[in-house]
Amino acid sequence: MAKADQKKTRLIIRTIVLLLLVSAVVYTIASKDKVKVLAVGDKAPDFELVDLEGNKQRLSDYKGEGVFLNFWGTWCGPCKKEMPYMENQHKAFEEKGVNILAINIAESNLKVETFRDQYGLSFPIAIDKDKSVKEVYNIVPLPTTFLINKDGKIEQIITREMSENEIISLMESIQP
């Protein structure tokens, strides 16, 4: 092979590699714009989902009150442990202006209703069928709980199972 052919082949390979690298950088930058990672102090994004009773649940409907926004799944072991604790505190804190809103991630109504009945849960439970709220809130592990204050700002994000004492303390922290 002649030197000129080798140089031409190297130039083509380098050009292809450069184009691939540029494409990867552009894709990475474009992807970051789509998923804004929420942080403490951010305004919690509003959403609308229908709960198991057929009622529309909008975060904006809770303006002026604290919201304990819990993302969960019926298969999630830590969720099974903390849900009864949440139920224990639901009535006491609802009277103090702190609401629990549980968002199940894309499971069937039957599974979620069975879980609710098994654990005797009385707080609103909505199902994020298309995972749109999960994506907006950038939920990775379950359970994940957002503590939202009366002004709609995120006070804290918990990405693990909580004890009942922790739940009490956290709910007190968002009491209006």
Residue pairs with C-beta under 8 A, 6 or more apart in sequence:
35 135
35 138
36 138
37 138
38 44
38 45
38 137
38 138
38 146
38 154
38 157
39 154
39 157
40 154
40 155
40 156
40 157
41 153
41 154
42 153
42 154
43 152
43 153
43 154
44 59
44 67
44 69
44 146
44 148
44 152
44 153
44 154
45 59
45 136
45 137
46 58
46 59
46 60
47 58
47 59
47 132
47 133
47 136
48 56
48 57
48 58
49 56
49 57
49 103
49 126
49 127
49 128
49 133
50 56
50 57
50 126
50 127
51 57
51 124
51 125
51 126
52 109
52 112
52 113
52 116
52 124
52 125
52 126
52 127
53 124
55 124
57 101
57 124
57 126
59 67
59 69
59 101
59 148
59 152
60 152
62 99
62 101
62 148
63 150
63 152
64 97
64 150
64 176
65 97
65 98
65 99
65 150
65 176
66 93
66 97
66 98
66 99
66 147
66 148
66 149
66 150
66 171
66 174
66 175
66 176
67 98
67 99
67 100
67 101
67 146
67 147
67 148
67 174
68 86
68 93
68 98
68 99
68 100
68 101
68 145
68 147
68 148
68 167
68 170
68 171
68 174
69 101
69 103
69 145
69 146
69 147
69 148
70 86
70 100
70 101
70 102
70 103
70 143
70 144
70 145
71 102
71 103
71 105
71 128
71 134
71 137
71 139
71 142
71 143
71 144
71 145
72 79
72 83
72 102
72 103
72 104
72 105
72 142
72 143
73 79
73 104
73 105
73 107
73 142
74 104
74 107
74 111
74 112
74 114
74 115
76 142
76 143
78 142
78 143
78 160
78 161
79 142
79 143
79 161
80 119
81 161
82 143
82 161
82 162
82 167
83 102
83 119
83 121
84 119
85 162
85 163
85 164
85 167
86 100
86 102
86 121
86 123
86 167
87 119
87 120
87 121
87 122
87 123
88 164
89 100
89 164
89 167
89 168
89 171
90 100
90 122
90 123
91 122
93 99
93 100
93 171
93 175
94 100
94 123
96 175
97 150
97 175
97 176
98 171
98 174
98 175
98 176
99 123
99 124
100 123
100 124
101 123
101 124
101 126
102 121
102 123
102 124
102 125
102 126
103 125
103 126
103 127
103 128
103 133
103 134
104 112
104 125
104 126
104 127
104 128
105 128
105 131
105 134
105 139
105 142
106 127
106 128
106 129
106 130
106 131
106 134
107 127
109 127
112 125
112 127
115 121
116 125
128 134
137 144
137 146
140 159
141 159
141 160
143 158
143 159
143 160
143 161
143 162
144 157
144 158
144 159
145 157
145 158
145 162
145 170
146 154
146 156
146 157
147 154
147 155
147 156
147 157
147 158
147 170
147 173
147 174
148 154
148 155
148 174
149 155
149 174
149 176
150 174
150 176
155 173
155 174
156 170
156 173
158 170
162 170
